[in-house]
Amino acid sequence: MSPQCELGERPPHPDPLPPRGERGRKRPYKGKTSVARRLRRNATFAEQRLWYRLRSRSLYGMKFVWQGPIGPYIVDFVCREHRVIIEVDGGQHSENARDVIRDRWLQDHNYRVLRFWNNNLIGNNDGVLETIASALPNDGRAPSPPLGGEGERCGKG
């Protein structure tokens, strides 16, 4: 027996498996998924409120993704099918040169970027949703639910 085995230590495995996330395929957005998850966990009230209205194909049946990676960026909301991006911004974005560069890159890659202020979304949620809806093609396939909650509710007679 070797001296290492007598001490109860094992020699290192000659070919250890790579960490779980690095096995097999390579992902184009490696590392961005965890950043996107963190951004969703730390979302503003305005982002959460908008997501509630966009999720589950609620707006004209269009699928939106929350904190989706696009190229070198992570955007707040994106409808990939129609290349529409929605950004919900606070005051820190009022005159941000990085946002200008980012928007230019996204537009150069055929995305339409819609930006809304947090306070506008909170105070005028229906108006923001109408603006978003006007940016999406609506061929009548899937009607959107009423914006102001004026529809019938289950369980009330």
N, C-alpha and C positions, 0 to 999 in steps of 0.2 A: 504494500500500500504506500501511496505517496504521503509525504508529510502533510499536505493540505487535507487529505481525506481523514487523517488521524485527528485533525483539529475540528472536524465536522463541517468544513467549508466545501462548497462545491465549486468546481471550475466553471467559468462563465460558459453559457451555451454558445456554440460557434456561430449560429445564425439566428439571432433572436428575431421574433416577429416585430414588424414596425408597429408603432402605436395604432390603436383601433381606427382612428380617422384617416390614417395614411395607407391603409391596405388596399391593394388592387388599383382601382381607377383613380385618375386624377381629376379633381373638380376644378372647373374654371374659376369658381368664386371662393377658393380655399381661404379660410380665415374670415370672410365676409359674413358667413352665416352666423357665427357667434356674435359678431358686431351687431348684425341686424336683430338678433334675439335680445341683446342688451338694450338696443334702442327701443324695441317694442315694450320691454319691461319698464323703461323709464320714460314712457310716452307722456306728452302733455295731455291735459284734459281735452283740448281742442282736437288733437289727433285721435284720441279714443272716441270722441263723439263722432268725428267724421268716419272712422272705421266702422262704427256701429251701423252707419247708413250705407256704406259701400260693400261691406262683406256679404258673402253668400249670394253674389250676383244680384244684389238688391236694386241696382240702378240700371235699368234697361237690359238686364240679363248679362251685363258686362262683368268679366272677372277682374277684380283688382287684387293686387298683392301689396301687403303692408311692409315697408322697409325692404324693398326689393333691390338686389344688386344689378346695376347696369354699367357695364364697362368698369372703369375705376371708381365708380360712385355707388352710394346707396341712397335711393330716393325714398321719400315718405310713402307715396302710393303710386302704383303704375298699373295701367291697363295695357298689357303687352300687345293684345290683339289689335288695338287701334293706336298704339304708340302715344298714349297720353299719360303724362306725369303730373301728379298733384303734389305741391310742396306746401306745407303748413309751417309758417315762420313766426318767430317771436321778434322782439325788437333788435336782437343782435344781428339780424340779417338786413337791416335797413339800408346800409351802404357797404355791403360786403363785396370786395373785388373777387373773392373766390367764387361767390355765387354767380357772378357774371361769366367767369371762365367756365364754370360748370354748366350753366345754361347754354352757352355757346357750343360746348362739346356735345351736349344732348341734342340740341337743334341740328347740329351738323350730322348727327346720326338719326335724323328724321323723327325725333320725339317732339311733341308739343308740350311745353311746360306751362302749367297753370300755378300761380303762386297766390296764396291767401294768408292774411295776417290772422294770428290766433284770435284776437278780439273780434275780428270780422266774422270768423267762423262761429264763435260762441254767441255773438249778438244777432247774427243774420244767417243761421244755419240753412234755412230754406233757400235764401238767395244764392248762397254758395253752391248748393246742390243744383239749382237751376242753371247756374253758369257752367258747372261741370257737365250736366246733361246736354247743354247746347253744344259742347265740344265733342260729344260722342254721336256717331251716326245712329239714328233711331229708325229702323225700318218697320217697326210695329211688331216684331217677333215676340218680344217679351215686355209687356207694359211694366212701368215702374210703379211701385206702391205710392199712394198719396204722400206728398211731401210734408204736409202740415199735420199729419195724424188724423185727418178728417174722415178716415174710412171706418167701417164697422169693426167692432171688437167682439171677439168670441166671449161668450159667457154673460154678455149683458143683453138685456131684453128690452 
